[in-house]
Amino acid sequence: MPLLTRTLTRFRRPWTAVLAGGIVGSAVRTGVSYYLPAAPGRMPVATLTVNLAGSLLLGFYLARREQTVTAPLSLQFWGIGVFGSFTTFSTFSIEVVHLLGQSQAVTAIAYIAASTVGGLTLALFGQRLGSVIR
C-alpha cells in the first residue's frame, strides 16, 4: 500500500483530512507568494499562478478520482484541503480591490479576465487530461 494511501486511511474524520491537506496547500501557496512577490499596481502573479495551477490540478484530480479507486477521505485531503487552501478567492478579491484603489482599472480587469477565463479553461483542460490518461 503506497505511503499516501496509508496516511489518508489513518484519518478518522473528514476534518482531519481537510486540516492536513490545508497545511500542505497553504504552505505551498505561501512559498509561491514568497518567490513571486507582487509590485504595487502590477498584476499579482503569485495569486494568478496558484489559482490557475490549482484549477488545472483540481480538474485533473477530479477526473482521475472518477476513474480510479481512491483512499477514504482523499477528496477531503486533496480536493478541499490541498487544492482548496492552495487556491485563494479571497486574496484574489482583495488584490482586485487594491488595484482599483490604485487607479489600475486596466490591470484589474486583465487580472479578473485572466483568472476567470484562465481558471475555467485550465480546469476543463485538467479534467480532459485526467480523463484520457489511463
Secondary structure, DSSP 8 states (H G I E B T S, - for coil): --HHHHHHHT--SHHHHHHHHHHHHHHHHHHHHHHS---TTS--HHHHHHHHHHHHHHHHHHHHHHHS---TTHIIIIIIIIHHHHS-HHHHHHHHHHHHHTT-HHHHHHHHHHHHHHHHHHHHHHHHHHHH--
